[in-house]
Amino acid sequence: MPAGPLIRFDRLSKTFQREGTEVPALREVSLDVQEGEILVLVGPSGCGKSTLLNLTAGFLASSAGAVFYRGEPIQGINTRVGYMTQEDNLLPWRRVAGNIQLPLEIQAAADQARRVADYIKLVNLEGFEQHYPKELSGGMRKRVALARALISDPETLLMDEPFGSLDAQLKLVMQNELLKVLDLSIRKTLVFVTHDLGEAVALGDRVVVFTGRPGRIKAIEKVPLPRPRDVFKVRFSREYEEVYNRLWRALEEEVYKGEAL
């Protein structure tokens, strides 16, 4: 019998209270995430993509339905995931090595210095161990944040527009670096949120398109691009173009609806 999904969203809904008014963010979302999969979520602003990540991390509780991780409902903080947001949130008073080491200190983990050195090497930051965040470029700061998210060895990595603040060229570099890091480590499950449809196709095994608020699943597209994958080259392939065009047809109406509000 095949193993079940790593993550399952079962008729998941989430509503927030804003000044006495209910604001629905997600409605009746059902979706499975397989172990080792790179799943990318796209949709207009405010459609609940980040909310879905926060529910997976256990930072929020659902209003209806449930999130299951390895068959068990998530109740409280999910320590089996790592989280990387658009803001790198590096501690300015800590050097590179100290920022990366922080999760290990919280866990009182063994052999911290060796593990920090390993992850600094993994993200190509050797020689920058004693630099402060203010002394780093935007791309280097992202590498530090990525190493910090990975060093506690989470089963699943949640990434919420982590490269959104970078320019177009640097974003491509970081996308490629992310895939290399995932290929070099034991293949982790990745749930990745982006507004960039090109980024979604270049990275994802599957791409999920959400409607505008309240977010519902409108389309799911499998990306038939082999791995290991070079994000610089796949954009010129026929398969990339075909998937991109199908996804844009699903997304276009939702984007224009949002602009009309």
Accessible surface in RSA format (square Angstrom, percent):
REM  Atomic radii and reference values for relative SASA: ProtOr
REM  Chains: A
REM  Algorithm: Lee & Richards
REM  Probe-radius: 1.40
REM  Slices: 20
REM RES _ NUM      All-atoms   Total-Side   Main-Chain    Non-polar    All polar
REM                ABS   REL    ABS   REL    ABS   REL    ABS   REL    ABS   REL
RES MET A   1   230.32 119.3 146.64  97.0  83.68 199.2 114.67  97.5 115.64 153.2
RES PRO A   2   124.85  91.0 101.43  92.5  23.42  85.1 113.29  93.5  11.55  71.8
RES ALA A   3    96.90  89.1  63.55  98.1  33.35  75.9  73.67 103.7  23.23  61.5
RES GLY A   4    55.96  69.0   0.00   N/A  55.96  69.0  29.19  80.1  26.77  60.0
RES PRO A   5    25.81  18.8  17.77  16.2   8.04  29.2  17.77  14.7   8.04  50.0
RES LEU A   6     3.73   2.1   0.55   0.4   3.18   8.0   3.17   2.2   0.56   1.5
RES ILE A   7     0.10   0.1   0.00   0.0   0.10   0.2   0.10   0.1   0.00   0.0
RES ARG A   8   104.28  43.8 103.97  53.0   0.32   0.8  23.45  32.0  80.84  49.0
RES PHE A   9     1.99   1.0   0.75   0.5   1.24   3.2   0.75   0.5   1.24   3.5
RES ASP A  10    43.86  30.7  42.61  42.4   1.26   3.0   3.13   7.4  40.73  40.6
RES ARG A  11   147.31  61.9 146.11  74.5   1.20   2.9  44.50  60.8 102.82  62.3
RES LEU A  12     0.00   0.0   0.00   0.0   0.00   0.0   0.00   0.0   0.00   0.0
RES SER A  13    16.48  13.9  16.48  22.0   0.00   0.0  12.58  26.8   3.90   5.5
RES LYS A  14    27.46  13.4  27.46  16.8   0.00   0.0   0.31   0.3  27.15  28.9
RES THR A  15    40.69  28.9  29.72  30.1  10.97  26.1  11.41  15.3  29.28  44.3
RES PHE A  16    43.74  21.9  41.03  25.4   2.71   7.1  43.74  26.5   0.00   0.0
RES GLN A  17   112.90  63.1  92.72  67.8  20.18  48.1  58.06 123.6  54.85  41.6
RES ARG A  18   135.42  56.9 130.82  66.7   4.60  10.9  51.58  70.5  83.84  50.8
RES GLU A  19   184.63 106.0 136.96 103.6  47.66 113.5  68.05 131.6 116.58  95.2
RES GLY A  20    77.22  95.2   0.00   N/A  77.22  95.2  36.79 101.0  40.43  90.6
RES THR A  21    83.13  59.1  79.72  80.8   3.42   8.1  54.12  72.7  29.02  43.9
RES GLU A  22   116.40  66.8  99.80  75.5  16.60  39.5  27.44  53.1  88.97  72.6
RES VAL A  23    38.10  25.1  37.40  33.9   0.70   1.7  38.10  33.1   0.00   0.0
RES PRO A  24    39.70  28.9  39.70  36.2   0.00   0.0  39.70  32.8   0.00   0.0
RES ALA A  25     7.44   6.8   7.44  11.5   0.00   0.0   7.44  10.5   0.00   0.0
RES LEU A  26     1.86   1.0   0.00   0.0   1.86   4.7   0.00   0.0   1.86   5.0
RES ARG A  27   109.31  45.9 109.31  55.7   0.00   0.0  31.45  43.0  77.86  47.2
RES GLU A  28   106.36  61.1  88.16  66.7  18.21  43.4  38.33  74.1  68.04  55.5
RES VAL A  29     0.54   0.4   0.00   0.0   0.54   1.3   0.54   0.5   0.00   0.0
RES SER A  30    61.80  52.2  44.10  58.9  17.70  40.8  38.55  82.1  23.25  32.6
RES LEU A  31    10.36   5.8   2.70   1.9   7.66  19.3   8.40   5.9   1.97   5.3
RES ASP A  32    43.37  30.4  38.67  38.5   4.70  11.1  11.85  27.9  31.52  31.4
RES VAL A  33     0.00   0.0   0.00   0.0   0.00   0.0   0.00   0.0   0.00   0.0
RES GLN A  34    83.52  46.7  83.52  61.0   0.00   0.0  42.96  91.4  40.56  30.8
RES GLU A  35   111.03  63.7  85.77  64.9  25.27  60.2  34.08  65.9  76.95  62.8
RES GLY A  36    15.90  19.6   0.00   N/A  15.90  19.6  11.79  32.3   4.11   9.2
RES GLU A  37    16.99   9.8  12.88   9.7   4.11   9.8  12.64  24.4   4.35   3.6
RES ILE A  38     1.48   0.8   1.48   1.1   0.00   0.0   1.48   1.1   0.00   0.0
RES LEU A  39     0.30   0.2   0.30   0.2   0.00   0.0   0.30   0.2   0.00   0.0
RES VAL A  40     0.00   0.0   0.00   0.0   0.00   0.0   0.00   0.0   0.00   0.0
RES LEU A  41     0.02   0.0   0.02   0.0   0.00   0.0   0.02   0.0   0.00   0.0
RES VAL A  42     1.04   0.7   1.04   0.9   0.00   0.0   1.04   0.9   0.00   0.0
RES GLY A  43     4.34   5.3   0.00   N/A   4.34   5.3   0.52   1.4   3.82   8.6
RES PRO A  44    14.52  10.6   8.78   8.0   5.74  20.9  14.52  12.0   0.00   0.0
RES SER A  45    91.55  77.4  66.81  89.2  24.74  57.0  43.94  93.6  47.61  66.7
RES GLY A  46    34.76  42.9   0.00   N/A  34.76  42.9  22.36  61.4  12.40  27.8
RES CYS A  47     0.37   0.3   0.00   0.0   0.37   0.9   0.00   0.0   0.37   0.4
RES GLY A  48     7.30   9.0   0.00   N/A   7.30   9.0   4.37  12.0   2.92   6.6
RES LYS A  49     9.28   4.5   7.57   4.6   1.70   4.1   2.48   2.2   6.80   7.2
RES SER A  50    45.34  38.3  43.30  57.8   2.03   4.7  26.75  57.0  18.58  26.0
RES THR A  51    16.04  11.4  15.15  15.4   0.89   2.1   0.38   0.5  15.65  23.7
RES LEU A  52     0.77   0.4   0.76   0.5   0.00   0.0   0.77   0.5   0.00   0.0
RES LEU A  53     0.51   0.3   0.51   0.4   0.00   0.0   0.51   0.4   0.00   0.0
RES ASN A  54    39.59  27.3  39.59  38.3   0.00   0.0   0.91   2.2  38.68  37.4
RES LEU A  55     3.92   2.2   1.62   1.2   2.30   5.8   1.62   1.1   2.30   6.2
RES THR A  56     1.31   0.9   1.31   1.3   0.00   0.0   0.18   0.2   1.13   1.7
RES ALA A  57     1.20   1.1   0.86   1.3   0.33   0.8   0.86   1.2   0.33   0.9
RES GLY A  58    11.79  14.5   0.00   N/A  11.79  14.5   1.39   3.8  10.41  23.3
RES PHE A  59   109.02  54.5  80.31  49.7  28.71  74.7  82.94  50.3  26.08  74.6
RES LEU A  60    55.93  31.1  42.81  30.6  13.12  33.0  48.24  33.9   7.69  20.7
RES ALA A  61    76.79  70.6  64.51  99.6  12.28  27.9  70.84  99.8   5.95  15.8
RES SER A  62    40.48  34.2  15.72  21.0  24.76  57.0   1.86   4.0  38.61  54.1
RES SER A  63    64.55  54.5  23.88  31.9  40.66  93.7  27.46  58.5  37.09  52.0
RES ALA A  64    51.65  47.5  41.97  64.8   9.68  22.0  51.65  72.7   0.00   0.0
RES GLY A  65    40.26  49.6   0.00   N/A  40.26  49.6  16.10  44.2  24.16  54.1
RES ALA A  66    28.01  25.8  25.48  39.3   2.53   5.8  27.83  39.2   0.18   0.5
RES VAL A  67    10.46   6.9   5.94   5.4   4.52  10.9   5.94   5.2   4.52  12.3
RES PHE A  68    54.62  27.3  54.26  33.6   0.36   0.9  54.26  32.9   0.36   1.0
RES TYR A  69     0.00   0.0   0.00   0.0   0.00   0.0   0.00   0.0   0.00   0.0
RES ARG A  70   107.50  45.1  81.74  41.7  25.76  61.3  45.26  61.9  62.24  37.7
RES GLY A  71    56.96  70.2   0.00   N/A  56.96  70.2  34.18  93.8  22.78  51.0
RES GLU A  72   112.25  64.4 111.91  84.7   0.34   0.8  39.99  77.3  72.26  59.0
RES PRO A  73    60.89  44.4  49.44  45.1  11.45  41.6  49.44  40.8  11.45  71.1
RES ILE A  74    32.88  18.7   6.64   4.9  26.24  63.3  10.50   7.6  22.38  60.7
RES GLN A  75   157.51  88.1 119.32  87.2  38.19  90.9  41.86  89.1 115.65  87.7
RES GLY A  76    48.07  59.3   0.00   N/A  48.07  59.3  34.07  93.5  14.00  31.4
RES ILE A  77   111.26  63.3  89.14  66.4  22.13  53.3  89.14  64.2  22.13  60.0
RES ASN A  78     8.44   5.8   0.55   0.5   7.89  19.0   5.62  13.5   2.82   2.7
RES THR A  79   121.66  86.5  90.54  91.8  31.11  74.2  68.96  92.6  52.70  79.7
RES ARG A  80    90.35  37.9  87.02  44.4   3.33   7.9  39.74  54.3  50.61  30.7
RES VAL A  81    20.41  13.4   3.65   3.3  16.77  40.4   3.65   3.2  16.77  45.5
RES GLY A  82     8.37  10.3   0.00   N/A   8.37  10.3   8.37  23.0   0.00   0.0
RES TYR A  83    50.67  23.7  25.30  14.4  25.37  66.0  21.88  16.4  28.78  35.5
RES MET A  84     6.88   3.6   3.06   2.0   3.82   9.1   6.88   5.8   0.00   0.0
RES THR A  85    48.97  34.8  45.83  46.5   3.15   7.5  44.26  59.5   4.71   7.1
RES GLN A  86    65.43  36.6  61.86  45.2   3.57   8.5  13.56  28.9  51.86  39.3
RES GLU A  87   120.93  69.4 118.21  89.4   2.72   6.5  46.28  89.5  74.64  60.9
RES ASP A  88    19.66  13.8  15.08  15.0   4.57  10.8   1.42   3.3  18.23  18.2
RES ASN A  89    96.35  66.4  74.97  72.4  21.38  51.5  34.08  82.0  62.28  60.2
RES LEU A  90    12.90   7.2   0.34   0.2  12.56  31.6   0.34   0.2  12.56  33.8
RES LEU A  91    44.21  24.6  44.21  31.6   0.00   0.0  44.21  31.1   0.00   0.0
RES PRO A  92    89.44  65.2  79.00  72.0  10.44  37.9  79.69  65.8   9.74  60.6
RES TRP A  93   175.51  70.4 151.96  73.6  23.56  55.3 143.27  76.4  32.25  52.3
RES ARG A  94    57.48  24.1  54.40  27.7   3.08   7.3  14.27  19.5  43.20  26.2
RES ARG A  95    95.82  40.2  93.14  47.5   2.68   6.4  15.20  20.8  80.62  48.9
RES VAL A  96     0.90   0.6   0.41   0.4   0.49   1.2   0.90   0.8   0.00   0.0
RES ALA A  97    19.04  17.5  19.04  29.4   0.00   0.0  19.04  26.8   0.00   0.0
RES GLY A  98    18.59  22.9   0.00   N/A  18.59  22.9  16.36  44.9   2.23   5.0
RES ASN A  99     0.37   0.3   0.37   0.4   0.00   0.0   0.00   0.0   0.37   0.4
RES ILE A 100     0.00   0.0   0.00   0.0   0.00   0.0   0.00   0.0   0.00   0.0
RES GLN A 101    45.11  25.2  45.11  33.0   0.00   0.0   0.03   0.1  45.07  34.2
RES LEU A 102    44.59  24.8  44.59  31.9   0.00   0.0  44.59  31.3   0.00   0.0
RES PRO A 103    25.79  18.8  23.25  21.2   2.55   9.3  25.56  21.1   0.23   1.4
RES LEU A 104     0.00   0.0   0.00   0.0   0.00   0.0   0.00   0.0   0.00   0.0
RES GLU A 105    68.95  39.6  50.06  37.9  18.88  45.0  26.86  51.9  42.09  34.4
RES ILE A 106   135.94  77.4 104.59  77.9  31.36  75.6 112.08  80.7  23.87  64.8
RES GLN A 107    99.88  55.9  69.56  50.8  30.33  72.2  37.97  80.8  61.92  47.0
RES ALA A 108    88.21  81.1  57.81  89.2  30.41  69.2  63.82  89.9  24.40  64.6
RES ALA A 109    21.58  19.8   6.01   9.3  15.58  35.4  14.21  20.0   7.38  19.5
RES ALA A 110    82.56  75.9  65.73 101.4  16.83  38.3  74.68 105.2   7.89  20.9
RES ASP A 111    81.81  57.3  58.66  58.4  23.15  54.7  30.83  72.6  50.98  50.8
RES GLN A 112    36.95  20.7  32.79  24.0   4.16   9.9  12.26  26.1  24.69  18.7
RES ALA A 113    81.62  75.0  68.46 105.6  13.16  29.9  73.10 102.9   8.53  22.6
RES ARG A 114   124.20  52.1 116.51  59.4   7.68  18.3  67.48  92.2  56.72  34.4
RES ARG A 115    54.87  23.0  54.53  27.8   0.34   0.8  13.80  18.9  41.07  24.9
RES VAL A 116     7.30   4.8   7.30   6.6   0.00   0.0   7.30   6.3   0.00   0.0
RES ALA A 117    57.21  52.6  47.87  73.9   9.33  21.2  52.20  73.5   5.01  13.3
RES ASP A 118    67.99  47.6  60.25  60.0   7.75  18.3  21.91  51.6  46.08  46.0
RES TYR A 119    38.96  18.2  38.74  22.0   0.22   0.6  19.05  14.3  19.91  24.5
RES ILE A 120     2.21   1.3   2.21   1.6   0.00   0.0   2.21   1.6   0.00   0.0
RES LYS A 121   133.64  65.2 128.18  78.6   5.45  13.0  70.21  63.2  63.42  67.6
RES LEU A 122    38.28  21.3  27.12  19.4  11.16  28.0  32.90  23.1   5.38  14.5
RES VAL A 123     2.08   1.4   1.14   1.0   0.95   2.3   2.08   1.8   0.00   0.0
RES ASN A 124    94.68  65.3  72.74  70.3  21.94  52.8  23.74  57.1  70.94  68.6
RES LEU A 125     1.25   0.7   1.18   0.8   0.07   0.2   1.25   0.9   0.00   0.0
RES GLU A 126   108.10  62.1  88.18  66.7  19.92  47.4  28.44  55.0  79.65  65.0
RES GLY A 127    59.89  73.9   0.00   N/A  59.89  73.9  35.29  96.8  24.60  55.1
RES PHE A 128    72.13  36.1  72.13  44.7   0.00   0.0  72.13  43.7   0.00   0.0
RES GLU A 129    54.50  31.3  54.21  41.0   0.29   0.7  21.96  42.5  32.54  26.6
RES GLN A 130   111.11  62.1 104.40  76.3   6.71  16.0  57.39 122.2  53.72  40.7
RES HIS A 131    60.37  33.0  59.59  41.4   0.78   2.0  34.30  35.4  26.07  30.3
RES TYR A 132    63.07  29.4  63.07  35.9   0.00   0.0  35.28  26.5  27.79  34.3
RES PRO A 133     3.33   2.4   3.18   2.9   0.15   0.5   3.18   2.6   0.15   0.9
RES LYS A 134   176.02  85.9 140.15  86.0  35.87  85.4  90.03  81.0  86.00  91.6
RES GLU A 135    98.13  56.3  64.74  49.0  33.39  79.5  32.30  62.5  65.82  53.7
RES LEU A 136    16.84   9.4   0.16   0.1  16.67  41.9   1.85   1.3  14.99  40.3
RES SER A 137    61.98  52.4  46.81  62.5  15.17  35.0  50.05 106.6  11.94  16.7
RES GLY A 138    36.08  44.5   0.00   N/A  36.08  44.5  22.91  62.9  13.17  29.5
RES GLY A 139     2.55   3.1   0.00   N/A   2.55   3.1   2.55   7.0   0.00   0.0
RES MET A 140    35.01  18.1  34.70  23.0   0.31   0.7  14.72  12.5  20.29  26.9
RES ARG A 141    62.97  26.4  62.97  32.1   0.00   0.0  16.10  22.0  46.87  28.4
RES LYS A 142     6.65   3.2   6.65   4.1   0.00   0.0   4.97   4.5   1.68   1.8
RES ARG A 143    36.19  15.2  36.19  18.5   0.00   0.0   3.79   5.2  32.41  19.6
RES VAL A 144     0.49   0.3   0.49   0.4   0.00   0.0   0.49   0.4   0.00   0.0
RES ALA A 145     4.12   3.8   2.18   3.4   1.95   4.4   2.18   3.1   1.95   5.2
RES LEU A 146     1.71   1.0   1.71   1.2   0.00   0.0   1.71   1.2   0.00   0.0
RES ALA A 147     0.00   0.0   0.00   0.0   0.00   0.0   0.00   0.0   0.00   0.0
RES ARG A 148    42.02  17.6  39.69  20.2   2.33   5.5   9.59  13.1  32.43  19.7
RES ALA A 149    11.22  10.3   1.32   2.0   9.90  22.5  10.16  14.3   1.06   2.8
RES LEU A 150     1.05   0.6   1.05   0.8   0.00   0.0   1.05   0.7   0.00   0.0
RES ILE A 151     0.53   0.3   0.00   0.0   0.53   1.3   0.00   0.0   0.53   1.4
RES SER A 152    36.14  30.5  18.45  24.6  17.68  40.7   3.41   7.3  32.72  45.8
RES ASP A 153    92.54  64.8  77.17  76.8  15.37  36.3  17.97  42.3  74.57  74.4
RES PRO A 154     4.80   3.5   0.73   0.7   4.08  14.8   4.76   3.9   0.04   0.2
RES GLU A 155    65.01  37.3  53.30  40.3  11.71  27.9  34.26  66.3  30.76  25.1
RES THR A 156     0.00   0.0   0.00   0.0   0.00   0.0   0.00   0.0   0.00   0.0
RES LEU A 157     0.00   0.0   0.00   0.0   0.00   0.0   0.00   0.0   0.00   0.0
RES LEU A 158     0.22   0.1   0.22   0.2   0.00   0.0   0.22   0.2   0.00   0.0
RES MET A 159     0.04   0.0   0.04   0.0   0.00   0.0   0.04   0.0   0.00   0.0
RES ASP A 160    20.82  14.6  20.14  20.0   0.68   1.6   2.45   5.8  18.37  18.3
RES GLU A 161    38.27  22.0  36.39  27.5   1.89   4.5   4.57   8.8  33.70  27.5
RES PRO A 162     0.00   0.0   0.00   0.0   0.00   0.0   0.00   0.0   0.00   0.0
RES PHE A 163     0.88   0.4   0.22   0.1   0.67   1.7   0.29   0.2   0.59   1.7
RES GLY A 164    36.48  45.0   0.00   N/A  36.48  45.0  11.79  32.4  24.68  55.3
RES SER A 165    75.10  63.5  37.52  50.1  37.58  86.6  38.12  81.2  36.98  51.8
RES LEU A 166    21.68  12.1   8.23   5.9  13.45  33.8  10.85   7.6  10.83  29.2
RES ASP A 167    87.68  61.4  72.21  71.9  15.47  36.6  43.04 101.3  44.64  44.5
RES ALA A 168    68.56  63.0  56.22  86.8  12.35  28.1  60.69  85.5   7.88  20.9
RES GLN A 169   131.33  73.4 128.82  94.1   2.51   6.0  63.57 135.3  67.76  51.4
RES LEU A 170    51.59  28.7  49.27  35.2   2.32   5.8  51.21  36.0   0.39   1.0
RES LYS A 171    35.17  17.2  35.17  21.6   0.00   0.0   7.66   6.9  27.51  29.3
RES LEU A 172    47.19  26.3  47.19  33.8   0.00   0.0  47.19  33.1   0.00   0.0
RES VAL A 173    54.43  35.8  53.88  48.8   0.56   1.3  54.22  47.1   0.21   0.6
RES MET A 174     0.21   0.1   0.21   0.1   0.00   0.0   0.16   0.1   0.04   0.1
RES GLN A 175     0.81   0.5   0.81   0.6   0.00   0.0   0.00   0.0   0.81   0.6
RES ASN A 176    13.66   9.4  13.51  13.1   0.15   0.4   2.43   5.8  11.23  10.9
RES GLU A 177    22.86  13.1  22.86  17.3   0.00   0.0   1.67   3.2  21.19  17.3
RES LEU A 178     0.00   0.0   0.00   0.0   0.00   0.0   0.00   0.0   0.00   0.0
RES LEU A 179     5.10   2.8   4.80   3.4   0.30   0.7   4.90   3.4   0.20   0.5
RES LYS A 180   106.95  52.2 105.22  64.6   1.73   4.1  62.28  56.1  44.67  47.6
RES VAL A 181     2.73   1.8   2.73   2.5   0.00   0.0   2.73   2.4   0.00   0.0
RES LEU A 182     1.54   0.9   1.40   1.0   0.15   0.4   1.40   1.0   0.15   0.4
RES ASP A 183    70.50  49.4  41.55  41.4  28.95  68.5  25.72  60.5  44.79  44.7
RES LEU A 184   133.45  74.3  99.04  70.9  34.42  86.5 101.37  71.2  32.09  86.3
RES SER A 185    28.29  23.9  12.94  17.3  15.35  35.4  22.29  47.5   6.01   8.4
RES ILE A 186   156.54  89.1 145.17 108.1  11.37  27.4 151.69 109.2   4.85  13.2
RES ARG A 187    91.74  38.5  73.65  37.5  18.09  43.1  37.79  51.6  53.96  32.7
RES LYS A 188    15.09   7.4  13.39   8.2   1.69   4.0   7.25   6.5   7.84   8.3
RES THR A 189     1.31   0.9   0.65   0.7   0.66   1.6   0.00   0.0   1.31   2.0
RES LEU A 190     0.00   0.0   0.00   0.0   0.00   0.0   0.00   0.0   0.00   0.0
RES VAL A 191     1.63   1.1   1.63   1.5   0.00   0.0   1.63   1.4   0.00   0.0
RES PHE A 192     0.03   0.0   0.03   0.0   0.00   0.0   0.03   0.0   0.00   0.0
RES VAL A 193     0.77   0.5   0.77   0.7   0.00   0.0   0.77   0.7   0.00   0.0
RES THR A 194     3.61   2.6   3.61   3.7   0.00   0.0   0.00   0.0   3.61   5.5
RES HIS A 195    90.25  49.3  64.76  45.0  25.49  65.2  62.54  64.5  27.71  32.2
RES ASP A 196    47.15  33.0  39.19  39.0   7.96  18.8  17.81  41.9  29.34  29.3
RES LEU A 197    11.33   6.3   7.06   5.0   4.27  10.7   7.26   5.1   4.07  10.9
RES GLY A 198     6.45   8.0   0.00   N/A   6.45   8.0   4.85  13.3   1.60   3.6
RES GLU A 199     5.09   2.9   5.09   3.9   0.00   0.0   0.00   0.0   5.09   4.2
RES ALA A 200     0.00   0.0   0.00   0.0   0.00   0.0   0.00   0.0   0.00   0.0
RES VAL A 201     0.00   0.0   0.00   0.0   0.00   0.0   0.00   0.0   0.00   0.0
RES ALA A 202     0.00   0.0   0.00   0.0   0.00   0.0   0.00   0.0   0.00   0.0
RES LEU A 203     0.00   0.0   0.00   0.0   0.00   0.0   0.00   0.0   0.00   0.0
RES GLY A 204     0.00   0.0   0.00   N/A   0.00   0.0   0.00   0.0   0.00   0.0
RES ASP A 205    33.78  23.7  32.08  31.9   1.71   4.0  18.97  44.6  14.81  14.8
RES ARG A 206    51.15  21.5  51.15  26.1   0.00   0.0  24.72  33.8  26.44  16.0
RES VAL A 207     0.00   0.0   0.00   0.0   0.00   0.0   0.00   0.0   0.00   0.0
RES VAL A 208     0.00   0.0   0.00   0.0   0.00   0.0   0.00   0.0   0.00   0.0
RES VAL A 209     0.00   0.0   0.00   0.0   0.00   0.0   0.00   0.0   0.00   0.0
RES PHE A 210     0.00   0.0   0.00   0.0   0.00   0.0   0.00   0.0   0.00   0.0
RES THR A 211    16.77  11.9  16.77  17.0   0.00   0.0  16.77  22.5   0.00   0.0
RES GLY A 212    21.33  26.3   0.00   N/A  21.33  26.3  18.22  50.0   3.10   6.9
RES ARG A 213   138.19  58.0 105.89  54.0  32.30  76.9  24.05  32.9 114.14  69.2
RES PRO A 214    19.45  14.2  19.45  17.7   0.00   0.0  19.45  16.1   0.00   0.0
RES GLY A 215     0.00   0.0   0.00   N/A   0.00   0.0   0.00   0.0   0.00   0.0
RES ARG A 216    95.88  40.3  95.88  48.9   0.00   0.0  33.37  45.6  62.51  37.9
RES ILE A 217    49.06  27.9  21.93  16.3  27.13  65.4  21.93  15.8  27.13  73.6
RES LYS A 218    74.73  36.5  43.08  26.4  31.64  75.3  46.11  41.5  28.61  30.5
RES ALA A 219    30.78  28.3  22.85  35.3   7.93  18.0  30.78  43.4   0.00   0.0
RES ILE A 220    77.86  44.3  46.55  34.7  31.31  75.5  46.65  33.6  31.22  84.7
RES GLU A 221    33.45  19.2  32.10  24.3   1.34   3.2   2.36   4.6  31.08  25.4
RES LYS A 222   154.31  75.3 144.67  88.8   9.64  23.0  87.44  78.7  66.87  71.2
RES VAL A 223     7.40   4.9   0.00   0.0   7.40  17.8   0.00   0.0   7.40  20.1
RES PRO A 224    77.16  56.2  52.90  48.2  24.25  88.2  64.46  53.2  12.69  78.9
RES LEU A 225    13.71   7.6   5.49   3.9   8.22  20.7   6.17   4.3   7.53  20.3
RES PRO A 226   105.63  77.0  92.04  83.9  13.59  49.4 103.94  85.8   1.69  10.5
RES ARG A 227    61.53  25.8  28.70  14.6  32.83  78.2  26.89  36.7  34.65  21.0
RES PRO A 228   117.49  85.6  97.06  88.5  20.44  74.3  98.07  81.0  19.42 120.7
RES ARG A 229    15.01   6.3   0.89   0.5  14.12  33.6   4.10   5.6  10.91   6.6
RES ASP A 230    48.63  34.1  42.52  42.3   6.11  14.5  21.85  51.4  26.78  26.7
RES VAL A 231     0.00   0.0   0.00   0.0   0.00   0.0   0.00   0.0   0.00   0.0
RES PHE A 232    83.44  41.7  76.29  47.3   7.14  18.6  78.44  47.6   5.00  14.3
RES LYS A 233   146.81  71.6 138.85  85.2   7.95  18.9  84.10  75.7  62.71  66.8
RES VAL A 234    18.00  11.8  15.12  13.7   2.89   7.0  18.00  15.6   0.00   0.0
RES ARG A 235    67.64  28.4  50.57  25.8  17.07  40.6  25.18  34.4  42.46  25.7
RES PHE A 236   180.09  90.1 144.17  89.3  35.92  93.5 151.02  91.6  29.07  83.2
RES SER A 237    32.73  27.7  22.01  29.4  10.71  24.7  30.86  65.7   1.87   2.6
RES ARG A 238   153.20  64.3 143.04  72.9  10.16  24.2  67.25  91.9  85.95  52.1
RES GLU A 239    58.43  33.5  57.67  43.6   0.76   1.8  17.63  34.1  40.80  33.3
RES TYR A 240    17.97   8.4  17.97  10.2   0.00   0.0  13.90  10.4   4.07   5.0
RES GLU A 241   103.86  59.6 102.00  77.2   1.86   4.4  29.20  56.5  74.66  61.0
RES GLU A 242    69.22  39.7  65.51  49.6   3.71   8.8  28.21  54.6  41.01  33.5
RES VAL A 243     0.58   0.4   0.58   0.5   0.00   0.0   0.58   0.5   0.00   0.0
RES TYR A 244    75.55  35.3  75.55  43.0   0.00   0.0  37.81  28.4  37.74  46.5
RES ASN A 245    62.95  43.4  61.47  59.4   1.48   3.6  11.20  27.0  51.75  50.0
RES ARG A 246    95.68  40.2  88.26  45.0   7.42  17.7  43.69  59.7  51.99  31.5
RES LEU A 247     1.72   1.0   1.09   0.8   0.63   1.6   1.72   1.2   0.00   0.0
RES TRP A 248    88.85  35.7  88.85  43.0   0.00   0.0  73.26  39.1  15.59  25.3
RES ARG A 249   154.58  64.9 135.92  69.3  18.66  44.4  67.49  92.2  87.09  52.8
RES ALA A 250    17.69  16.3  10.71  16.5   6.99  15.9  16.80  23.7   0.89   2.4
RES LEU A 251    10.45   5.8  10.45   7.5   0.00   0.0  10.45   7.3   0.00   0.0
RES GLU A 252    64.11  36.8  64.11  48.5   0.00   0.0   8.84  17.1  55.27  45.1
RES GLU A 253    93.07  53.4  85.92  65.0   7.15  17.0  36.12  69.9  56.94  46.5
RES GLU A 254     7.23   4.2   6.59   5.0   0.64   1.5   0.00   0.0   7.23   5.9
RES VAL A 255    46.78  30.8  44.15  40.0   2.64   6.4  44.82  38.9   1.96   5.3
RES TYR A 256   133.60  62.4 128.48  73.1   5.12  13.3  87.38  65.7  46.22  57.0
RES LYS A 257   108.22  52.8 101.57  62.3   6.65  15.8  70.10  63.1  38.13  40.6
RES GLY A 258    34.55  42.6   0.00   N/A  34.55  42.6  20.28  55.7  14.27  32.0
RES GLU A 259   139.37  80.0 111.58  84.4  27.80  66.2  34.10  65.9 105.28  86.0
RES ALA A 260    88.87  81.7  48.28  74.5  40.59  92.3  59.53  83.8  29.34  77.7
RES LEU A 261   189.49 105.5 127.39  91.1  62.10 156.1 157.35 110.5  32.14  86.5
END  Absolute sums over single chains surface
CHAIN  1 A    12831.1      10198.1       2633.0       6984.5       5846.6
END  Absolute sums over all chains
TOTAL         12831.1      10198.1       2633.0       6984.5       5846.6
